[in-house]
């Protein structure tokens, strides 16, 4: 393992890989984990995922701590020496820092082993696309681990450095990309009535999306964002036969997400009958809600209190999504925010960089969480 977790982060930052392509990142993690001699290293989890188990023979709770392997398709604009060496790919969400935190936790577990718990460090692939956690959870190797608790963190620019953001219940909203395809019948532009244009259905559906905040969201966030649309082609003699609408749906609960999807489909059926069209609906980047349990949120709060860390209780869920919801489902646990500084560039910005100081703060929190689980 590099001499420090910070040095590991710099190397990871220089060599980011996109979701589902993290084989070299995983190889580095495996090499570094081997140096701290965990009881077990699992590889190939849900693709390129890696897990290290410490205290595998211990009685007591099984505690999973998770980070992410993947970078983003963003061109970095920073000029420091450890900037990304991969054109168009960079760690602009801080996953390099999250990995460095878990590597530091691994180092501490080697130096001071736990006696009454098993600790599982999961380096998860493909978080950015929402595919990684589900794939890991479907992997028989992971299913054999059966953790009792699961915890994760995410750095959050705009909050005091090292502070902890937390709420019980929904921490991160559900979201999914929706691709609506409409198909009619083409006609000469001089005789559009001879065809079946999807234009009226398309505009009606887009208008309806604007009202979702009122229709579904009087007490919670319910948001439909039209991120793109296409109607026919630039052919001035032809009335169009096909159209596509690209939506991102976002909600505080999975129940509301399903209600939004049901409403869209009912509107599609009505419009298609009226205008003699056919349709399909496809989904991409599907994220469930991350729902912190009462026990899990309490453990994080107690860990923050024991270390004197500033705890900020969030009144509303975070709008951006996280696929940790798959991992936390059916067990106690929580995802919490870790303040990255009030003047830090926003996540997914080309000039963002994970603050090195957070490696220590994050590792301290995770170690304190393990301690709280052992006495809970």
C-alpha positions in Angstrom: 0.0 0.0 0.0 1.3 3.5 -0.6 2.9 5.2 2.4 -0.3 7.2 3.1 -4.0 7.1 2.2 -3.5 10.5 0.6 -0.8 9.1 -1.7 -3.2 6.3 -2.7 -5.9 8.9 -3.5 -3.5 10.8 -5.7 -2.7 7.7 -7.7 -6.4 6.7 -8.0 -7.2 10.3 -9.0 -4.7 10.1 -11.9 -6.2 6.9 -13.2 -10.0 7.1 -13.1 -12.2 4.5 -14.8 -15.8 4.7 -15.9 -18.7 2.7 -14.4 -18.3 -1.0 -15.3 -14.7 -0.5 -16.5 -12.9 -0.3 -13.1 -10.7 -3.3 -13.5 -7.4 -1.5 -13.0 -8.7 0.5 -10.0 -9.9 -2.8 -8.5 -6.5 -4.4 -9.1 -4.8 -1.6 -7.2 -7.3 -1.9 -4.3 -6.7 -5.7 -4.2 -2.9 -5.2 -4.1 -3.2 -2.5 -1.3 -5.6 -4.6 0.8 -3.4 -7.6 0.5 -0.7 -5.7 2.2 -2.8 -5.1 5.4 -3.6 -8.8 5.6 -7.4 -9.1 6.0 -8.9 -12.5 6.8 -10.5 -12.6 3.4 -10.6 -10.7 0.1 -13.4 -11.2 -2.3 -13.1 -10.1 -5.9 -15.3 -9.7 -9.0 -18.3 -8.7 -6.9 -21.0 -7.5 -9.3 -18.4 -6.8 -11.9 -15.2 -5.4 -10.5 -16.2 -5.0 -6.9 -13.8 -5.9 -4.0 -14.5 -6.7 -0.4 -12.1 -7.2 2.5 -13.2 -9.0 5.7 -11.5 -8.3 9.0 -12.3 -10.4 12.1 -14.0 -13.1 10.0 -14.0 -15.6 13.0 -15.2 -13.1 15.5 -18.6 -13.4 17.2 -20.7 -10.3 17.1 -22.3 -8.1 14.4 -21.2 -8.0 10.8 -20.6 -4.4 9.8 -20.3 -3.3 6.2 -18.7 -0.1 5.2 -19.0 0.9 1.5 -17.2 3.2 -1.0 -17.3 3.5 -4.8 -14.7 2.7 -7.5 -15.9 4.6 -10.5 -15.2 8.0 -12.0 -17.2 10.3 -14.3 -17.1 11.2 -18.1 -15.9 14.7 -17.3 -12.8 16.5 -18.5 -10.9 17.8 -15.5 -9.8 21.4 -15.6 -7.5 21.3 -12.5 -3.8 21.6 -13.2 -2.2 20.1 -10.1 0.4 17.3 -10.5 -2.0 14.4 -9.7 -4.7 15.6 -12.2 -6.4 12.9 -14.3 -4.3 11.3 -17.0 -7.4 9.9 -18.7 -8.8 12.2 -21.3 -12.5 13.0 -20.6 -12.6 10.9 -17.4 -12.1 12.2 -13.8 -13.0 11.6 -10.2 -15.4 14.5 -10.0 -17.7 13.0 -7.3 -14.9 12.2 -4.9 -14.9 8.5 -5.1 -11.1 8.6 -5.1 -11.3 10.1 -1.6 -14.0 7.7 -0.5 -11.7 4.8 -1.5 -8.8 6.4 0.4 -11.0 6.6 3.5 -11.7 2.9 3.4 -8.0 2.1 2.8 -7.2 4.1 5.9 -9.8 2.2 7.8 -8.2 -1.0 6.6 -4.8 0.2 7.8 -6.3 1.0 11.3 -8.0 -2.4 11.5 -4.7 -4.1 10.8 -3.0 -2.0 13.5 -5.8 -2.4 16.1 -8.0 -5.4 15.2 -11.6 -5.5 16.4 -12.4 -8.4 18.8 -16.2 -8.6 18.9 -17.3 -7.8 15.3 -16.6 -8.6 11.7 -15.9 -5.6 9.5 -16.5 -5.8 5.7 -15.0 -3.1 3.6 -16.8 -3.0 0.2 -15.3 -1.2 -2.8 -18.4 -1.1 -5.1 -18.4 -0.7 -8.9 -20.7 1.3 -11.1 -22.4 3.6 -8.6 -22.7 6.5 -11.0 -25.0 4.5 -13.3 -27.1 2.9 -10.5 -26.1 -0.6 -11.7 -23.3 -1.5 -9.3 -25.0 -2.0 -5.9 -27.8 -4.1 -7.4 -25.2 -6.3 -9.2 -23.2 -6.7 -6.0 -26.3 -7.6 -4.0 -27.1 -10.3 -6.6 -23.6 -11.8 -6.4 -23.6 -15.1 -4.4 -20.2 -14.2 -2.9 -21.8 -11.1 -1.4 -25.0 -12.9 -0.4 -22.9 -15.2 1.7 -21.6 -12.3 3.8 -25.0 -11.4 5.2 -24.0 -8.1 7.0 -26.1 -7.0 9.9 -25.3 -3.3 9.4 -24.4 -1.2 6.4 -23.0 2.3 6.3 -21.6 4.7 3.6 -20.7 8.3 3.4 -20.6 10.9 0.6 -18.6 14.1 0.7 -20.8 17.2 0.4 -19.5 20.5 -0.7 -21.2 23.6 0.7 -21.1 22.3 4.3 -18.4 22.9 7.0 -15.3 20.8 6.5 -15.6 17.5 8.5 -19.2 18.1 9.6 -21.7 15.3 9.4 -25.1 15.6 7.6 -27.8 13.1 8.6 -31.5 12.4 8.6 -33.6 9.4 9.5 -35.8 8.0 6.8 -35.2 9.0 3.2 -31.6 10.4 2.9 -31.3 10.4 -0.9 -34.1 10.6 -3.4 -35.1 7.9 -5.9 -34.5 8.7 -9.5 -34.6 7.1 -13.0 -34.1 8.0 -16.6 -37.2 7.4 -18.8 -37.0 7.1 -22.6 -40.5 7.4 -24.2 -40.6 6.5 -27.9 -43.7 7.4 -30.0 -44.3 5.9 -33.4 -46.9 7.0 -35.9 -47.1 7.3 -39.7 -45.3 9.7 -42.0 -47.0 11.8 -44.6 -46.1 14.5 -47.1 -45.8 17.9 -45.4 -48.4 19.3 -47.8 -50.9 16.6 -46.5 -50.1 16.1 -42.8 -53.7 14.8 -42.2 -52.8 11.7 -44.2 -50.3 10.6 -41.5 -50.2 10.1 -37.7 -47.9 12.7 -36.3 -46.7 12.2 -32.7 -46.2 16.0 -32.3 -49.5 16.7 -30.4 -48.9 13.7 -28.1 -45.4 14.8 -27.4 -46.3 18.4 -26.5 -49.2 17.2 -24.3 -46.9 14.9 -22.4 -44.2 17.4 -21.9 -46.8 19.9 -20.6 -48.1 17.4 -18.2 -44.7 16.7 -16.7 -44.5 20.4 -15.5 -47.4 19.8 -13.2 -46.0 16.8 -11.3 -44.7 18.9 -8.4 -48.3 19.9 -7.6 -49.9 16.6 -8.6 -47.6 14.3 -6.6 -45.6 16.6 -4.3 -47.7 18.5 -1.9 -45.8 17.0 1.0 -42.7 15.5 -0.7 -40.5 16.2 -3.7 -41.8 14.8 -7.0 -40.0 16.1 -10.0 -40.1 15.3 -13.7 -37.3 17.0 -15.7 -37.4 16.9 -19.5 -33.7 16.5 -20.3 -34.2 16.1 -24.1 -36.6 15.5 -26.9 -36.6 14.6 -30.6 -39.3 14.9 -33.2 -38.9 13.6 -36.7 -36.0 15.0 -38.8 -35.0 18.2 -40.7 -36.9 17.1 -43.8 -39.2 20.0 -44.8 -41.3 17.9 -47.1 -42.2 15.3 -44.6 -44.5 15.3 -41.6 -42.9 13.2 -38.8 -43.8 9.7 -37.8 -41.6 9.2 -34.7 -40.6 11.1 -31.5 -38.7 10.5 -28.3 -38.9 12.2 -24.9 -36.1 11.9 -22.3 -37.1 12.4 -18.7 -35.5 12.2 -15.3 -37.9 11.4 -12.6 -37.1 12.1 -8.9 -39.1 11.4 -5.7 -38.6 11.0 -2.0 -40.2 7.6 -1.9 -40.3 4.6 -4.1 -44.1 4.6 -3.9 -44.3 8.0 -5.4 -41.9 7.0 -8.1 -44.2 4.2 -9.1 -47.2 6.5 -9.1 -45.4 8.8 -11.4 -44.6 6.0 -13.8 -48.1 4.7 -13.7 -49.5 8.2 -14.5 -47.1 8.6 -17.5 -48.1 5.3 -18.9 -51.8 6.1 -18.6 -51.3 9.4 -20.4 -49.3 7.6 -23.1 -52.1 5.1 -23.7 -54.7 7.9 -23.9 -52.6 10.0 -26.4 -51.7 7.0 -28.5 -55.4 6.0 -28.8 -56.3 9.6 -29.7 -53.5 10.0 -32.3 -53.2 6.4 -33.6 -49.7 5.9 -32.3 -47.7 3.2 -30.6 -45.2 3.7 -27.8 -42.5 2.1 -25.7 -41.1 3.1 -22.3 -37.5 2.2 -21.3 -35.5 3.0 -18.2 -31.9 3.8 -17.5 -29.9 4.9 -14.4 -32.5 3.5 -11.9 -31.8 4.4 -8.3 -34.1 3.5 -5.3 -34.4 5.8 -2.3 -31.7 5.5 0.3 -33.7 5.1 3.5 -31.7 5.4 6.7 -33.1 3.2 9.5 -33.8 4.7 13.0 -31.1 2.4 14.5 -28.6 3.2 11.7 -29.1 7.0 11.9 -28.8 6.7 15.7 -25.4 4.9 15.5 -24.1 7.6 13.1 -25.3 10.4 15.4 -23.7 8.7 18.4 -20.4 8.2 16.5 -20.4 12.0 15.7 -21.2 12.9 19.3 -18.4 10.6 20.7 -15.8 12.4 18.5 -17.2 15.9 19.0 -18.0 16.2 15.3 -20.6 18.8 14.2 -23.8 17.1 13.4 -26.3 18.8 11.0 -29.8 17.3 10.9 -31.2 17.7 7.4 -34.9 18.6 7.2 -35.3 17.3 3.6 -33.7 14.5 1.7 -30.8 15.1 -0.6 -32.1 15.4 -4.2 -29.3 13.6 -5.9 -29.4 9.8 -5.9 -27.2 7.0 -4.6 -27.5 3.3 -5.3 -26.6 2.4 -1.7 -30.4 2.0 -1.3 -30.0 -1.6 -2.6 -27.3 -2.4 0.0 -29.1 -1.0 3.0 -32.5 -2.6 2.1 -33.5 -5.1 4.7 -30.8 -4.2 7.3 -30.0 -1.4 9.7 -27.7 1.3 8.5 -27.3 4.7 7.1 -25.7 6.9 4.5 -24.4 10.2 5.9 -22.8 13.3 4.4 -19.4 14.5 5.2 -18.9 18.3 4.8 -16.3 19.1 2.1 -16.0 22.8 2.9 -18.3 25.7 2.3 -16.2 27.1 -0.6 -15.5 23.8 -2.3 -16.5 23.4 -5.9 -19.7 21.4 -6.4 -19.8 17.7 -7.2 -19.5 16.8 -10.9 -17.9 20.2 -11.7 -14.7 20.0 -13.8 -12.7 21.9 -11.1 -13.9 19.8 -8.1 -11.3 18.0 -6.0 -11.8 15.9 -2.9 -10.2 17.6 0.2 -7.4 15.5 1.6 -8.4 16.5 5.2 -11.6 14.5 4.8 -9.6 11.2 4.7 -9.0 11.4 8.4 -12.4 12.7 9.3 -14.1 9.9 7.3 -11.9 7.2 8.7 -12.5 8.5 12.3 -16.3 8.4 11.7 -16.2 4.8 10.3 -14.1 3.5 13.2 -16.4 5.2 15.6 -19.4 3.7 13.8 -17.9 0.2 14.2 -17.5 0.9 17.9 -21.1 2.0 18.3 -22.3 -1.1 16.5 -20.4 -3.3 18.9 -22.2 -1.7 21.9 -25.6 -1.1 20.3 
